[in-house]
Structures are given as structure tokens and as C-alpha cells.
Amino acid sequence: MDALHLFLTLLFLGFLYRFLYRLIRIIERDLVPPDQEKVLGPFRGRYKRESE
């Protein structure tokens, strides 16, 4: 029972992490307008790649 419970907990945390990661990516992509690309420095390449 304990091993099954641990496995289910890890599985749930994995799904939760993936969901939150995708949600944060979507939110931060919406919050950053194109004219602020220069301000973001290291993130500039990622946003430019996603917009193209």
C-alpha cells in the first residue's frame, strides 16, 4: 500500500508540475509585449523563437 501510495503521489506531482509549467509559460508569454523584448535580455531569444 505504501509503495502504491508513493507512486501515485509522484505521478500526481509530475502532472501538476507539467500543468503549472505550461500555465506559467502561457501567462508570461501573454504578459510580455513585443516591444519589451530588449528589456528581457536572456529571455529574448525564446520569445523571438516562439513568435516566429
N, C-alpha and C positions, 0 to 999 in steps of 0.2 A: 504493500500500500504506500509506504513512504517513497519508494523509488518511482512509482507511478505518479504520485503527487508532485515530486520534484520535476519529473519530465514534463508534466502538464504545465507547471509553473514556468519552466524555462521556455516552453513553446509559446505560452501566453505573452511572456515578456518580449520574446522575439517579434511576435506580431505587433505588439504595442509599440516597440521601438521603430519598426518599419513604418507603421501608420503615422507616428509622430514626426518621423524624419521627413516623410513625403509632405505632410501638412506644413511643416516649417519651411520646406523648400518652396512650396506654392505661395505661402504667405510672404516670405521675404522677396520672392520674385515680383509679387504684386506691389510690395511697398517701395520698391526701388524703381523710380522713373528713369528713362534712358539718359537724361541729362545729368544724373548723379553718378554715372559710371566712373568718371575720373576721380571722384572722391573716395571710391571704394578700394582703390589700389589692387590688392591681391585677388579680389573677387571679380575684377573687371573682365578677365578672360572667360570666366564661367558664364557670366551674364551675357557677354557678347556671343558666345557659342550657342547659348540657348535661344537667343532672339533671332539668329540667322536661320 
